[in-house]
Amino acid sequence: MPRRRREGPDTPEAGHGRGRRVTIAHIAAAAGVSPSTVSKVLNGNSDVSAATRQRVQSLLAEHSYERRSSAQAEPPLLIDLVFQELESPWAMEIIKGAVQAAGEAGLNVALTSLSEHDTTRPWLDHICARGTQGVILLLANLDRRQRAELRSRGLPFAVVDPRGEPDPSITTVGATNWSGGFNATRHLIELGHERIGMISGPLDLLCSRARMDGYRSAMESAGLSIDPDLMAWGDFHVDGGFKAAMTMLSLPKRPTALFAGSDLQALGVLEAARLQHVRVPADLSLVGFDDLPLSTWTSPPLTTVRQPLADMAATAVRLVLAHGDGARAQSIELATSLVVRETSAPPG
């Protein structure tokens, strides 16, 4: 549930009888529930317990709560998504999941896009000014000062796909990146490939390293040697996949299969293969990672690892709202799964 507002001079107990207008936030503070729960009671939603509904309705009657007209509507309850990369299809899947989960709780979603040079205080001041109920940070690496700043504002927060090793005091949501990398590589091995390359994301991202480690483990488990020339760190974008693939496909002994750390990188691999007259999958098998909607529209359709991006965002939203009621920090990984399409086949 969204975080509780502290009782003070604006609560029904303190402000009743002084001519102040009672708001949903006041009723929520008095009832010990979230503002969205009060909204659900007012709107007749069924997903509120009978005891909570009765308590809220009694307070509404006791304090003569009057719903505002549409012209005087209270500001919407918000949860904020803070991105460092907002332009990718990956971000759109995250937004879809967050909007769904927030809507179920009676909240709207606001977006903030940061550059590498943005400091914590300006964007946090902006978020607090609009009365957010919590913050979801994407691909972030919060230092001690930033964590303290968020906590000093009383803002519950969670990180989706944290950059570094998870801090047990921070709620994080990710995916089973290691097993995703392992299963993608094992799929290529089971098809009969031995010379398999891997293009991962940025080295400083935990998910990038986990996917690379899964690739290594699958190769070692199969007794296959790993050629350092067939391992590359990229940026999860099309250009990075293209550049790495151009290098690998120009080797005297090129790979017969590639595992790309993202579907966008896989698009770059497909373009590099086209330019070098390498047929997919006849000459080169390819597996991506994410299962973005575009992966069904490549030619041929892309074999990939499904990362449940929308579910990850929805889970993060629900954990942040629950954290407002005193829940402990959690670290959750949602399962990935291999989706076999037409870019992978036995070596030609």
C-alpha positions as CSV (number, residue, x, y, z in Angstrom):
1,M,0.0,0.0,0.0
2,P,1.2,3.6,-0.5
3,R,3.1,5.1,2.4
4,R,1.1,6.6,5.3
5,R,1.1,10.3,5.9
6,R,2.2,11.3,9.4
7,E,-0.5,12.8,11.5
8,G,0.0,16.5,12.2
9,P,-1.9,19.8,12.1
10,D,-3.7,18.8,8.9
11,T,-5.1,15.5,10.2
12,P,-8.8,15.2,11.1
13,E,-7.9,15.0,14.7
14,A,-5.9,18.2,14.7
15,G,-7.8,20.2,12.1
16,H,-11.4,19.2,12.6
17,G,-13.4,22.2,13.8
18,R,-10.9,24.8,12.6
19,G,-12.5,25.4,9.3
20,R,-10.0,23.3,7.3
21,R,-11.2,21.2,4.5
22,V,-10.8,17.5,5.2
23,T,-9.0,15.7,2.4
24,I,-8.5,12.1,1.4
25,A,-5.0,12.3,2.9
26,H,-6.4,13.3,6.3
27,I,-8.9,10.5,6.4
28,A,-6.1,8.0,5.3
29,A,-3.9,9.2,8.2
30,A,-6.6,8.8,10.7
31,A,-7.6,5.4,9.5
32,G,-4.0,4.1,9.2
33,V,-4.4,3.2,5.6
34,S,-3.1,4.6,2.3
35,P,-4.8,7.5,0.4
36,S,-5.5,5.0,-2.5
37,T,-7.5,2.8,-0.1
38,V,-9.7,5.7,0.9
39,S,-10.2,6.4,-2.8
40,K,-11.2,2.8,-3.4
41,V,-13.8,3.1,-0.6
42,L,-15.2,6.3,-2.1
43,N,-15.4,4.7,-5.5
44,G,-17.0,1.5,-4.3
45,N,-14.1,-0.8,-5.3
46,S,-14.5,-4.3,-4.0
47,D,-10.8,-5.0,-3.2
48,V,-11.0,-3.5,0.3
49,S,-11.6,-5.6,3.4
50,A,-14.9,-5.2,5.2
51,A,-13.3,-4.0,8.4
52,T,-11.1,-1.4,6.6
53,R,-14.1,-0.2,4.6
54,Q,-16.2,0.3,7.7
55,R,-13.4,2.2,9.5
56,V,-12.9,4.5,6.5
57,Q,-16.6,5.1,6.0
58,S,-17.1,5.9,9.7
59,L,-14.3,8.5,9.5
60,L,-15.7,10.0,6.3
61,A,-19.1,10.4,8.1
62,E,-17.6,11.6,11.4
63,H,-15.6,14.4,9.7
64,S,-18.3,15.3,7.1
65,Y,-16.0,14.6,4.2
66,E,-17.2,16.2,1.0
67,R,-15.9,15.1,-2.4
68,R,-14.5,18.0,-4.4
69,S,-15.9,18.9,-7.8
70,S,-13.9,18.0,-10.9
71,A,-12.7,21.7,-11.0
72,Q,-11.3,21.3,-7.5
73,A,-10.1,17.8,-7.7
74,E,-7.2,16.8,-5.4
75,P,-3.8,16.2,-7.1
76,P,-3.5,12.7,-8.4
77,L,-1.5,10.2,-6.3
78,L,1.7,9.4,-8.0
79,I,4.6,6.9,-8.1
80,D,7.8,8.0,-10.0
81,L,9.9,6.0,-12.4
82,V,13.4,7.4,-12.7
83,F,15.3,6.3,-15.8
84,Q,18.9,6.8,-17.0
85,E,17.9,5.5,-20.5
86,L,14.3,6.4,-21.5
87,E,14.5,6.1,-25.3
88,S,14.8,2.3,-25.7
89,P,12.0,-0.3,-26.2
90,W,13.3,-1.8,-23.0
91,A,12.0,1.3,-21.1
92,M,8.6,1.1,-22.8
93,E,8.1,-2.5,-21.4
94,I,9.0,-1.3,-17.9
95,I,6.6,1.6,-18.2
96,K,3.8,-0.7,-19.2
97,G,4.2,-2.9,-16.2
98,A,4.5,0.1,-13.8
99,V,1.4,1.8,-15.2
100,Q,-0.6,-1.4,-14.8
101,A,0.4,-2.0,-11.1
102,A,0.0,1.7,-10.2
103,G,-3.4,1.8,-11.8
104,E,-4.5,-1.2,-9.7
105,A,-3.6,0.8,-6.6
106,G,-5.3,4.0,-7.7
107,L,-2.1,5.8,-8.6
108,N,-0.7,7.5,-11.7
109,V,2.9,7.2,-13.0
110,A,5.3,10.1,-13.5
111,L,8.6,9.8,-15.5
112,T,12.0,11.4,-14.8
113,S,14.9,11.0,-17.2
114,L,18.4,11.6,-15.8
115,S,21.7,12.2,-17.5
116,E,24.9,10.8,-16.0
117,H,25.7,14.3,-14.6
118,D,22.4,14.9,-12.8
119,T,22.8,15.1,-9.0
120,T,20.3,13.7,-6.5
121,R,18.9,16.8,-5.0
122,P,17.4,18.7,-8.0
123,W,15.3,15.8,-9.4
124,L,14.4,14.6,-5.9
125,D,13.2,18.1,-5.0
126,H,11.1,18.1,-8.1
127,I,9.6,14.6,-7.3
128,C,8.8,15.6,-3.7
129,A,7.1,18.8,-4.8
130,R,4.5,16.8,-6.7
131,G,3.8,14.5,-3.7
132,T,5.0,11.2,-5.0
133,Q,4.2,8.0,-3.0
134,G,7.4,6.2,-3.9
135,V,10.2,6.0,-6.4
136,I,11.3,3.2,-8.8
137,L,14.9,3.6,-10.1
138,L,16.0,1.8,-13.3
139,L,19.6,0.6,-13.8
140,A,20.8,2.8,-11.0
141,N,23.7,2.6,-8.6
142,L,22.7,4.4,-5.4
143,D,25.6,5.6,-3.2
144,R,25.3,6.1,0.5
145,R,24.5,9.8,0.2
146,Q,21.7,9.2,-2.3
147,R,20.1,6.5,-0.2
148,A,20.2,8.7,2.8
149,E,18.6,11.5,0.8
150,L,15.7,9.4,-0.2
151,R,15.2,8.0,3.3
152,S,15.4,11.5,4.9
153,R,12.4,12.5,2.7
154,G,10.4,9.5,3.9
155,L,10.2,8.1,0.3
156,P,10.1,4.3,-0.1
157,F,12.1,3.2,-3.2
158,A,13.2,0.2,-5.2
159,V,15.8,-0.4,-7.9
160,V,15.1,-2.5,-11.0
161,D,18.2,-4.1,-12.4
162,P,20.7,-2.6,-10.0
163,R,24.1,-1.7,-11.4
164,G,26.2,-3.2,-8.6
165,E,26.0,-5.9,-6.0
166,P,22.5,-5.6,-4.3
167,D,22.5,-3.9,-0.9
168,P,20.4,-5.9,1.5
169,S,18.9,-2.7,2.9
170,I,17.5,-1.8,-0.6
171,T,14.5,-3.4,-2.3
172,T,15.6,-4.6,-5.7
173,V,13.9,-6.5,-8.6
174,G,15.8,-8.2,-11.3
175,A,15.7,-11.3,-13.5
176,T,17.6,-14.6,-13.5
177,N,20.2,-13.3,-15.8
178,W,22.8,-16.1,-15.1
179,S,20.4,-18.9,-15.9
180,G,19.2,-16.9,-18.9
181,G,22.7,-16.7,-20.2
182,F,23.4,-20.4,-19.4
183,N,20.2,-21.6,-21.2
184,A,20.8,-19.5,-24.3
185,T,24.3,-20.9,-24.6
186,R,23.3,-24.4,-23.8
187,H,20.6,-24.2,-26.5
188,L,23.3,-23.4,-29.1
189,I,25.5,-26.2,-27.8
190,E,22.7,-28.7,-28.0
191,L,22.2,-27.7,-31.6
192,G,25.8,-28.8,-32.2
193,H,27.7,-25.4,-32.1
194,E,31.1,-25.3,-30.5
195,R,32.6,-22.0,-31.6
196,I,30.1,-19.7,-29.8
197,G,30.6,-16.0,-29.2
198,M,29.1,-13.7,-26.6
199,I,28.4,-10.0,-26.7
200,S,27.3,-8.7,-23.3
201,G,26.3,-5.2,-22.0
202,P,28.3,-2.7,-20.0
203,L,30.9,-4.3,-17.6
204,D,29.6,-2.2,-14.6
205,L,26.1,-3.7,-14.9
206,L,25.4,-6.7,-12.7
207,C,23.0,-8.1,-15.3
208,S,25.7,-7.9,-18.0
209,R,28.2,-9.8,-15.9
210,A,25.6,-12.4,-14.9
211,R,24.7,-13.1,-18.5
212,M,28.4,-13.4,-19.4
213,D,29.0,-15.7,-16.4
214,G,26.1,-17.9,-17.5
215,Y,27.6,-18.2,-21.0
216,R,31.0,-19.2,-19.5
217,S,29.5,-21.8,-17.3
218,A,27.5,-23.4,-20.1
219,M,30.7,-23.6,-22.3
220,E,32.8,-25.0,-19.5
221,S,30.0,-27.5,-18.5
222,A,30.1,-28.8,-22.1
223,G,33.9,-29.1,-22.1
224,L,34.2,-26.4,-24.8
225,S,37.1,-23.9,-24.9
226,I,36.3,-20.2,-24.8
227,D,38.2,-18.0,-27.3
228,P,38.8,-14.5,-25.8
229,D,38.3,-13.1,-29.2
230,L,34.7,-14.2,-29.1
231,M,33.9,-12.4,-25.9
232,A,32.9,-8.7,-25.9
233,W,31.5,-6.1,-23.6
234,G,29.0,-3.7,-25.3
235,D,26.3,-1.2,-24.4
236,F,23.1,-3.2,-25.0
237,H,22.4,-1.0,-28.1
238,V,22.3,-1.8,-31.8
239,D,25.6,0.0,-32.5
240,G,27.4,-2.0,-29.9
241,G,26.1,-5.3,-31.2
242,F,27.0,-4.3,-34.8
243,K,30.6,-3.3,-34.0
244,A,31.3,-6.4,-31.9
245,A,29.8,-8.7,-34.6
246,M,31.7,-7.0,-37.4
247,T,34.9,-7.8,-35.5
248,M,34.0,-11.4,-34.7
249,L,32.7,-12.2,-38.2
250,S,35.9,-10.8,-39.7
251,L,38.1,-13.4,-37.8
252,P,39.9,-16.0,-39.9
253,K,37.9,-18.6,-37.9
254,R,34.6,-16.9,-37.3
255,P,32.0,-18.2,-34.8
256,T,29.1,-20.4,-36.0
257,A,26.8,-18.9,-33.3
258,L,26.5,-15.7,-31.2
259,F,24.7,-15.0,-28.0
260,A,23.8,-11.3,-27.8
261,G,23.1,-9.8,-24.4
262,S,20.1,-7.9,-25.6
263,D,17.6,-8.0,-28.5
264,L,18.9,-4.6,-29.6
265,Q,22.4,-5.9,-29.8
266,A,21.0,-8.9,-31.8
267,L,19.6,-6.4,-34.4
268,G,23.2,-5.1,-34.8
269,V,24.5,-8.6,-35.3
270,L,21.9,-9.3,-38.0
271,E,23.0,-6.1,-39.9
272,A,26.7,-7.1,-39.5
273,A,25.9,-10.6,-40.9
274,R,24.0,-9.1,-43.8
275,L,26.9,-6.8,-44.7
276,Q,29.4,-9.7,-44.5
277,H,27.1,-12.0,-46.5
278,V,26.7,-14.4,-43.6
279,R,23.3,-16.2,-43.6
280,V,21.3,-16.5,-40.4
281,P,20.8,-19.2,-39.4
282,A,22.5,-21.2,-42.2
283,D,26.0,-19.8,-41.5
284,L,25.4,-18.2,-38.1
285,S,22.9,-18.9,-35.3
286,L,21.9,-16.1,-33.1
287,V,20.2,-15.8,-29.7
288,G,19.1,-12.5,-28.1
289,F,18.0,-11.5,-24.7
290,D,14.8,-9.6,-23.5
291,D,12.1,-10.8,-25.9
292,L,11.0,-7.3,-26.9
293,P,8.0,-7.1,-29.2
294,L,10.3,-6.3,-32.1
295,S,12.0,-9.7,-31.8
296,T,9.1,-11.3,-33.6
297,W,9.5,-8.9,-36.5
298,T,13.2,-9.5,-37.4
299,S,14.0,-11.5,-40.5
300,P,14.1,-14.3,-39.5
301,P,12.3,-14.0,-36.2
302,L,14.7,-13.9,-33.3
303,T,15.4,-16.7,-30.9
304,T,15.8,-15.0,-27.5
305,V,15.6,-15.2,-23.7
306,R,12.4,-13.7,-22.4
307,Q,13.1,-11.3,-19.5
308,P,9.7,-10.4,-17.8
309,L,10.3,-6.7,-17.9
310,A,6.7,-5.6,-17.4
311,D,6.4,-8.0,-14.4
312,M,9.6,-6.7,-13.0
313,A,8.3,-3.2,-13.0
314,A,4.9,-4.2,-11.6
315,T,6.6,-6.1,-8.8
316,A,8.8,-3.1,-7.9
317,V,5.7,-0.9,-7.7
318,R,3.9,-3.3,-5.4
319,L,6.9,-3.7,-3.2
320,V,7.4,0.1,-2.9
321,L,3.8,0.6,-2.0
322,A,4.0,-2.3,0.6
323,H,7.2,-0.8,2.0
324,G,5.1,2.3,3.0
325,D,3.4,0.1,5.5
326,G,6.7,-1.0,7.1
327,A,7.6,-4.1,5.0
328,R,11.3,-5.1,5.0
329,A,13.6,-4.6,2.0
330,Q,13.5,-7.5,-0.4
331,S,15.7,-8.7,-3.3
332,I,13.6,-10.6,-5.9
333,E,14.6,-12.2,-9.2
334,L,11.9,-13.2,-11.7
335,A,12.5,-16.2,-14.0
336,T,13.7,-15.9,-17.5
337,S,12.8,-18.4,-20.3
338,L,14.2,-19.4,-23.7
339,V,11.9,-18.5,-26.7
340,V,13.1,-20.5,-29.7
341,R,12.2,-19.0,-33.1
342,E,14.1,-19.1,-36.4
343,T,17.6,-17.6,-35.9
344,S,19.0,-20.7,-34.3
345,A,19.7,-24.0,-36.1
346,P,22.4,-26.7,-36.3
347,P,25.6,-25.5,-37.8
348,G,25.7,-25.6,-41.6
